């Protein structure tokens, strides 16, 4: 034993101990995965919602990755991020979760991809200073039971929100499988096409049946016998009803006898009472009518079926007061409705005729023009006090187009103050909208041939410093545009000790209020000469907690003939609720919500998620969106300095550090020579040279 101990004490024993230690450490860490995510938004850490989904899978679920290797940047970044992200899913999952990577250089794997309707995409690459197009696979397939969903990742910014897209796809595939198992009846695809419309030389009209038949054949492969196709040739009466019920395109014409006939063209996906219109219609082109929606018909039908079968959360949408129409994508809030339709479903509630359903936990009031009655406000008030959540988009002014007496002369629209009565409700929660539009020197700008750079002061541009970075709704967002908004006073809400007030969005300190001659013409306005009139204005506010009722009693509750009366009035909150007030409905209309890439899209989606208890979705959606951009008030000279520092600063810093390290090592070597070999001739020669 003494010899063994002595052996371990010598250098050979130390080496052996080191080898044993390294082997043991590797064995431990092969079973224990440790990773530190130092990014601000935790871009490489799964959210709890994602972990919960893969942890509770009760059937085998596979993710098949069809991704061409060695792609140029930025597609290679997507590949790396996807690989890391799927590793996180695997580490958080149970044994039913599996990821399969396919080498797309092999023909056999290309055939497998084709079986899942996965095709190559064309991407741009630059080689030898020349741009060219290349075919590549950049997709993954989520398979669960009999269901599968394809995700294409050819977007150059696909890492942004990738976890959100993947997790929601997992959720939809799982819920679709479960729904199909107990589905009552079939999913019906109904083509409404008035054959008489074929007499009017409508472009592509004769191709409709063949395209629909082909799409149905592909959809049937995915959903089997659970899907059926029905074709209807609607008459005039049916066409008018289809227009009213589903917004299907209806066209009218004069018959030879002078009577008017109406025809329709559209497509719906339905199951029972649930009906989803699919974009298919007729548009008026320059010289003739054309059929629109055929190119994307299969994708739209698949999306509608998934929305139909998925377990969506119902959101109440108050109507009856001139609110923005959620079925109108041209001038209403149809884009807003479509934006959230992958998870949620708006349910219109005529608050004057019906109560808020028990299964609705969140309601939206969006741009009402006419006045609410006390009875209607009372229903909303009691809903909030019972723990319901309320989202309000409230406008201060309504656009009214003036009729011109002169032909071909169009007058500028007028903006009339709106009195919808919501102030009674909002004021009781401590929120007050001040009349007038908020103008901001930091705003949307556009170059004009006649006027040069035109500033749209009524469209403030909110930077990162103007958006609350502690709340998941606005965290990591920047450069969000608002329009036609008013200032929100939160002083009374801040006095409520039972509620928390968060200013989600506010303008810069160079803002002011315009309440005279309201107009959308940017040339009407100029910043005030008195800078004391300028200050930051609140545009969106969140209040969470308990509230006091806006009413002392139920306004419609009266004594009956016997003198008795029931009293169900709630004077203060019995459960905590949430109220979000946005002082403009423009974010939900095409004025700001024109395409899915606008930052306002993230703001709206996060707002809806937060108010429906899906805070994790907000975090997933904004990962990799954090942008440390320069403020607009920084001078051009400073911007140039920051630009070159960003491009060359790191390289220069590394070079300086390298020189310092080299100098330190040289001094260290010289110090050692002086201590142990001062007579070194090389050292003496160096000293004499100096």
Secondary structure, DSSP 8 states (H G I E B T S, - for coil): -HHHHHHHHSHHHHHHHHHHHHHHHHHHHTTS------STT-TTS--HHHHHHHHS--S-EEEEEEE-SS--TTHHHHHHHHHHHHHHHHHHS-TTEEEEEE-TTSHHHHHHHHHTT---EEEEEEETTEEEEEEE-EEEEEEETTEEEEEE--STTTTTTHHHHHHHHHHHHHHHHHHHHT--S-EEEEEEE-GGGGGG--BTGGGHHHHHHHHHHHHHHHHGGGEEEEEE---HHHHHHHHHHH--EEEEEE-TTS-EEEEEEEEEEEETTEEEEES-EEEE-SSSEEEESSTTHHHHHHHHHHHHHS--EEEEEEESSS---TT-SSSSSHHHHHHTTTTEEEEEEETTTS---TT--EEEEE---S---HHHHHHHHHHHHTT-EEEEE--SEEEE----SSTT-----EEEE---SHHHHHHHTT-EE-SSEEEESSEEEEEETTTEEEEEEEEEEE-GGGB-SSSTTTTT---EE--S---EE-TTGGG-TTEEEEEEEE--TTEEEE-SS--S-GGG----S-GGG----EEEEEEEE--B-S-SS-TT----TTS--------B-SS-EEEEEES-SGGGSTTT-SSTTSHHHHHHHHHHHHHTT-HHHHHHHHTT-------TTS-HHHHHHHHHHHHHHHHHHHHHHHHHHHHHHHHHHHHHHHHH-TT-HHHHHHHHH-
